[in-house]
Amino acid sequence: MDIQELKETLSKNMDKLPLGCQYCIRGEKLVLFITGLCDENCYYCPISEKRKGKDVIYANERRINSIEECIEECILCGSKGAGITGGNPLLRLERTCKYMKALKERFGPSFHIHLYTTPTYIDEDKLKALKEAGLDEIRIHPTKYFNEYYGEGKEKERKEYVKYLVDTLKLCMKYIKDVVVEIPSIPNYEKEIIYLGEAIERAGVRYLNINQLEYSETNYQSLREMGFVEKNDYTSEILGSEETARKVVEYFRKKGSKLMVHYCPSVLKDGIQMKNRLLKRAENVAKDYEVITEEGLLVRGVVSFRNLRDVKDLLKILEYNQVPYEIDLDKKSIYLNPYILEEIVEMLKERGYRFKFSAYISERYPTVDGLEVERIPLVVERRSLRDIRRGT
Ligand code: SF4
């Protein structure tokens, strides 16, 4: 699906999607990874090595250890809600509820919270605790339907599992306002997905989300072993996943079903959700001299020096022209607007200036780690053999 088609579909259907998705697409949801613990062992689990199976907490890309840090990240990202994920948050129920309560207290009852889990640990007591903590939307991932009971000759087990799932969903509906079933789009599994969809529709569930299957560094091998292959060499999409999702969406649309089936392709996550979330953070963290790109990245000019005296001419130019800049003595760098740095370097080059520093344009994420994605060199300091031998 290309981004244009996706934008058109979203503009027609946005208000029919689960509220959690609406916030997420606008980039207004904080992704609160509450624990990496999970015992479902899905072969398509995309969680990264540094999080999988580890009892760690992340607020978006930031590793955190406290509610205060979580709140700070919400403020920096302009979040209006949070999606609690993992791992399985129910394996750390107390922590999950503590964070939920704190977020609701800090940002008010309209701060929308949704939570992903599997049917395995759901019971009445846990649902009561989640409701009491303020959960607005629960998303159930019926893992076993796509793992243990996947494949030929397991129809009986699948049907039994669907009955159990429906009972669990009915229990969820007693306590949580919105109940969503969220599944992966396994290639050629449309018949089974439609069976599942019809059962949850009869149970009164209003939403079914189908995610495009993608490979990651951690699930690539197991997806290959299951016989799935990548669609092309420039995305992480799995061949046939989109086609299956489209067939399911079309089936329920033609039927005039009350079940809202929403297909979430990888381009929606990367090209829209993530971008919108980065833009919000970039607006809040950008320094005066940084430029925000359309993708929500930050661009700045960087001057790298070894001795402060090597940049004294440059500093004079900046001071004289009242150019905003920042010196980081630890990193021996000066940061300033990228366009201004480019102009200054050009001007100095034209005058035959002998550079004793390096300069480049740096493009980086506005996230806490400030990961650099591109570096465009403007000038590379030329050192004489004598300088190198002197170690200066
Ligand atoms: S339930 Fe989710 S977190 Fe757990 S193994 Fe499956 S995909 Fe991974």
Residues whose N, C-alpha, C, O or C-beta is under 5 A from the ligand:
A	BS01	SF4	C38 E40 N41 C42 C45 G86 G87
